[in-house]
Structures are given as C-alpha cells and as structure tokens.
Amino acid sequence: MTNQTTKPLFKPFSSDKLHLVNRTVMAPMTRGFSPGNVPNEEVAAYYRRRAENEVGLIITEGTGINHPASVSGENIPVFHGEQALNGWANVVKEVHEAGGKIAPQLWHVGMTRSTGDLPNKEAAPVGPSGLNLNGEKVNEPLSTEEVEALVESYAKAAADAKRIGFDAIEIHGAHGYLIDQFFWGNTNKRTDRYGGDFVKRTQFAVEIVEACRREVGEDFPIIFRFSQWKMNDFQAQLVSSPDELERFLEPLVEAGVDIFHCSTRRFWESEFEGSSLNLAGWTKQISGKPVISVGSVGLDSVFTDFSGAETSSLDGLVDKLDRDEFDLVAIGRSLLMDPEWVKKVHEGRTDDMLAFNKEAMQKLY
C-alpha cells in the first residue's frame, strides 16, 4: 500500500529527454570495489538491487575519464578501455533487467589527487593553475592543448556511455574536483580563455558539455552536478546572490545541460538570505531546467560526517517537492546501507528503515 504522506516522491517524472517512474535518484557515491579499476559482477549486483527496489534513476559512483590522473585508487572504476566498458555494459544490463534507469558520473579528480597515487603512480595531479584546494602550488598549470584534450576525453566517455546503453550521463562539476577547480577563483588563476571572473571560469565546463552534446546528439540527457562547497571548505561560494547564480548558470544552459544536480550538505538549508529556497530551488527558478536536490535526505546528520546517522522524517523534503521547488531527490547514505530504502518509504515501512553506520562503507549491501 502506498504511503500517502510521501506520495509526491512517487509521481512519475517526465522531461523532454528523460522519463522516470518516480522522483528518487541514487546519489553518486565512491565505493572503491572495482579491482583493477573495472566494475565486476558484485558492483553490477549492487546497482541492480537498487533498481529492483524502486529507485527511479541510479547515478553511478564517479568513474574516471581517459586521463592518467583521473582517479586516485586502484579499485575506483574508470570509464575507458575494453575491460572497464564491458564491466559497465554489464551493470547497465543488470539495472535494465530490473526495470531501472542509470547514468554514469563522468569524473576527474584534478588536484585532489596525490603524486604517487594508484593506478598510475607516475602521473602527476593536474589542474587549471597547478594549485591544490588550499591554493598551494603543486604542479604547472595545464596547457591549452592539455585542457582541450581533457574536453575530448569527457566527450569520448559520453559517446561510450550512450553506445553501451546508459540512459543519461552526469558530468561531475562539484566538490573541488577538476571542473570545479576551474570554476573556483582559489584554484583558477588563469589569464587565457579558461580564466577570469566567475562567468569566464565556466568555459572549461561549457566546452565539455558542448563536446558531449556533439557526441550523444540532441535527445540524450546530460546532467551536470555542481556545488558551492568544497571538500576542504564547506563555506566556499562560487556565487553569493541569485543574480550571480543566474550569470553562472546561463553559459551552462546554453551549452546544453538538461538537468542540474545541485549538491548541498543539507537539503533543508536556504541558499541565499531572504528566501527559503535551497540551491536546487534557486537553480530551477533561474534556469527553467529540471533539478535534483540532495543533502542528508532521511538522516539527521550531514554526509561529510561518516561516523553514523539516525533516520529522520521526510516531511520537510516532501513539502518542498510538492511545492515544485525541485523535481528529483537524490538519496545517498540511506541507500548505501539499505537497498530497499525507497521501497520501504513507498510502502510506509518506516520502522524497517535502517540507520546509517560507517560499517556500510566497508561492503556492498
């Protein structure tokens, strides 16, 4: 029986390019269970379990584009090479057989990588100005040619995603990783076309979206994830007002973003003074595009504290969704521990819902 209080979560979603059975999304969460950077049968089964239990759209963990420094670990999946792409094709097959839809999150960690990290020990971290998130110089800035090659690597990954059957792609432009390092003034000091004010610093992302669009065509959904906060600075801001947000979003909309995934640590917090709208709410109002909201859904502590969290009411979330402040809701840690979380919510089985504990990070539930 459907739980009436959560009914808005279970309305179908339709945009011009994406149709989902409900409003729930599995948030991308790095797991590190892909030996040799290749997603295996266990990874495929992990995603299938969520599809079997009514998750509307699965966004995979971050998966590295074809660049030697795109990821920082030998068990983090990549999105290039025959073995890895065959592994992902199997993930898609399992999810589709269970009736689900899935998008890979295309990722490059940029300057958050340490020199000597696997899988390519010799590969140096790269970023717009060679600065880490603290603004310290680690490496030389990327050349224009190197930046253009990175754009093409994203485009090739997008083409491969469509070819092997994914339903959309998500480009990871949040949290202080490579694309976000171009957005952020602390890490981007360039004076060429990829640098300048906060609008000009969108150029790298714009070229990535445009290149991906050329590869996948007009009818394939491109999701773009962005955030204000960085891993080393939860108070960081790319923009400080709705007017600035509008100027930041406009080039990305024009480039071809279909859905914005607006990452906040707590979905219930307002983004700017004088309004209760969160980052997703403002992004939807300004851009006119569908948006995904995310941030500690169903739990009572923020996701940057992985010590544990208790379950919490969804009333505030459902109210915002019912008011059309956002279109889709991404669930992270709640789904990490409990593949049946969405189904339990749908059926009103709140007593069966599992609290999050840090042991969930050590296995694929």
RAGI-V759989 format. One record per run of one state. SS is the DSSP state (hx for helix, st for strand, lp for the rest). FROM is the first residue (numbers start at 1). LEN is the number of residues. If there is no record, write none. Layout:
ss	from	len
SS	FROM	LEN
SS	FROM	LEN
This chain:
ss	from	len
lp	1	3
hx	4	7
lp	11	2
st	13	2
lp	15	4
st	19	2
lp	21	3
st	24	3
lp	27	8
hx	35	3
lp	38	3
hx	41	12
lp	53	4
st	57	8
lp	65	13
st	78	1
lp	79	3
hx	82	16
lp	98	4
st	102	6
lp	108	2
hx	110	3
lp	113	18
st	131	1
lp	132	5
st	137	1
lp	138	6
hx	144	20
lp	164	4
st	168	8
lp	176	2
hx	178	6
lp	184	16
hx	200	17
lp	217	4
st	221	10
lp	231	2
st	233	1
lp	234	8
hx	242	14
lp	256	3
st	259	5
lp	264	15
hx	279	9
lp	288	2
st	290	5
lp	295	4
st	299	1
lp	300	8
st	308	2
lp	310	1
st	311	1
lp	312	3
hx	315	8
lp	323	5
st	328	4
lp	332	1
hx	333	5
lp	338	3
hx	341	7
lp	348	2
hx	350	3
lp	353	3
st	356	2
hx	358	5
lp	363	3
